[in-house]
Amino acid sequence: MAVYLTDSRRYPPMWDSHLRELCADKVFAPQRSAWTNAGWNCPTFVNKHGVVGFIDSDNISLSYSFNWRGTSTGWRSRGKRPLPAPLGLGHLSRTEIGEPEVIAPCEMYAIADVRGAIEGSHVTGNPKMSLYRFSGNNEASPPHRSTYNVLFVDGHAAQIARAVYLYPPRSAHSWNHDNQSHPETWAPPGEWAATP
């Protein structure tokens, strides 16, 4: 991530629509191993029957997720106001965020352990970070007891308790590049992945 940022002065988008590359392709580009190599994925995820690689032409699974949209993940804002622009590091090439747009790099989440979904005898991992509940009741337990490893934009990593990481009143500002909570973008409380 640091090498990519140094070279381009921008953060990699979730999906590079020009080159048809995933964020992981860009971040791992200088390495000799692809992101599909199990060695680049969390051993805990792999050991819990986590799928690493392509599931089909439209779906991939890996053990890390990328903060592409922040708290703005498609929920309608209160009232009739339009949804704000994506608040994460960017979804497509045209929405990637420049280095100066991240107000507090030491507080913003960039990449985290994936929130796995139980699919039969395997666990799959969506590369897009999500703050809210899954549509089904198939979320796997956190990979490290009740915590997730999180890489911050400035390059430091920390273990964050699920009750903090996935509870908007405590963590929303860390999801957004402007370091603001933006409660107008939050899902209704019943959709929050963690509760007090």
MORAWO-V582622 format. One record per pair of residues at least 24 apart in sequence whose ideal C-beta (glycine too) atoms are under 6 Angstrom apart, sorted by the first residue. I is the first residue (numbers start at 1). J is the second residue. Records with the same first field share a line. If there is no record, write none. Layout:
BEGIN
I=J + J
END
This chain:
BEGIN
1=27
2=155
3=30
9=99
10=96 + 98
11=89 + 96 + 97
13=90 + 92 + 93 + 96
14=66 + 68 + 91
15=92
16=93
17=92 + 93
18=93
23=66
42=113
44=143
45=143
48=123
49=122 + 123
50=123
51=122 + 124
61=124 + 125
62=125 + 127
63=114 + 125
64=111 + 114
65=112 + 114 + 127 + 129
66=111 + 127
67=109 + 110 + 129
68=128
70=175 + 176
71=172 + 175 + 176 + 182 + 185 + 186
72=185
75=187
77=184
78=184
87=176 + 177
97=177
101=177
102=153 + 177
103=178 + 179
104=179
105=153 + 154
106=154
107=174
108=153 + 174
109=150 + 174 + 175
110=151 + 153
111=151
112=148 + 150
113=143 + 148 + 149
116=140
132=187 + 191 + 193
133=191 + 193
162=194
163=194
166=193 + 194
167=194
END
